[in-house]
């Protein structure tokens, strides 16, 4: 009789040790819920960070391509004045209000061998927060010709071009507005452009024939 009683007690004890109480189950569920919430937040932050990095990388690529376009023009500067449709001769380089620039450049490729010069008149300006490049199909034109424009970079806050003379002086206007002060020859061109997310970018180019 004692043997059977001991056997029954052992079975009940083993059954109690092999199961989970309601409190233990609730604690386990709470832990799983906390871990799941933390994992979801971490995944969300990772996805957001990746999206921000992707957008920034795309923006930096746009800026790099824009600077390559500007650089090709600046390095092809030619000191060749042009004749406007109204008669007066315009300087090879003009820098005026609001950072606008117009200049003569060389190296205008002509793969179709059209009867035209390799020189080209180009210009840059800000229009509706966009950096715009313009070029004229004719260098010297007897009539007023509208330029062909292209968007170089969007979301630009500010743009300034400066002429750098051989004495190291920067000029916001070129030719200088005070001829009596004398004019040192042109040595370089400076671009300062401000935009998100990089802030201010400054580039300096030594002009050929400068």
Buried (B, 14 or more C-beta within 10 A) or exposed (E): EEEEEEEEEEEEEEEEEEEEEEEEEEEEEEEEEEEEEEEEEEEEEEEEEEEEEEEEEEBEEBBEEBBEBBEEBBBBBBBBEBEBEEEEEBBBBBBBEEBBBBBBBBEBEEEEEEEEBEBBBBBBBBEEEEBBBBBBEBBBBEEEEEBEEEEBBEEBEEBBBBBBBEEEEEBBEBBBEEEEEEBEEBBBBBBBBBBEEEEEEEEEBEBEEB
